[in-house]
Amino acid sequence: MFDEIKEIILEYTETEPDEITEESKFIEDLGMNSYNIMCAVGDLEDAFDIEVNESDVAGMRTLGDVVEYVKSKQG
């Protein structure tokens, strides 16, 4: 699942793929802005057939946070 999420995130950052880890922070490490993040959230919703609450997005600072969130939404 990490690799699938990483592929989505790569569309919104200029960071090299091998530099992205579960500890990578979206804003500080990957240089993403709020628009990029919301676009990526839309892609995640489509890819994993889930609905992400806007209030939950604020708590997701790293790729690992997203992996855990998606797992929890999938049951």
N, C-alpha and C positions, 0 to 999 in steps of 0.2 A: 504494500500500500504506500509506503514511503516513496518508492520510485515513481508511482503514478502521480502522487501529489507534487513531487519535485518537478516532473515534466510540465505540469500546469504552471507552477511558479516560474519556471524558466522562461515562459512566454512574456513575463512581466518584469524581468530583471536582466541586467547585462553581466551578472556574476557568472563565472565559469562553473559548469556543472560539478566538477570535482571539489569545488570550494563550498558547496551547499551540504549542510549536515542537519540532523534533527535539532541541533542547538542554534542554528542560524536564525537570527532575529530579522523580521521582515523589513523594518525601517532602518535599524542601525547597521546590519550586516549586508542586506540585499539591496538597500537603497530604494525600496518601494515606497510609494506615496498612497494616500487613502484611496485615490481613484483606482490605482493598480490592484490594491488589496480587494476592493469591492468587485472588480472585474474577475479576479481570481476566485473569489467566493462564488460568483455565479457559475464559473466553469466547474468548480468542485461540486456544486449542487447538481449540475447536469451529469457529471461523470459518475457520481456515486449515488444518484437518485435520492438525495436528502434535501431537507430544507434547513438553512442556517438562519438562526435568529440574529438580527442586527446587534442586539445587546450582547450576544455571545462572541461576536467578532472582536470586541475590545479586549477580551480576555485571552485571545490567541496571539501571542507575541512571537512564537517560534514555530518552525515546521513540525516539531514534535508535538506541540500543543494541537496543531491541526490534525495530525495523525490520530491522536487520542480522541479528539472530538468526533472525527468521522467514524471511528470504531464504535464510539458510544451511540451514535445516531443509527448505526446499522444493526444495533442490538447485540 
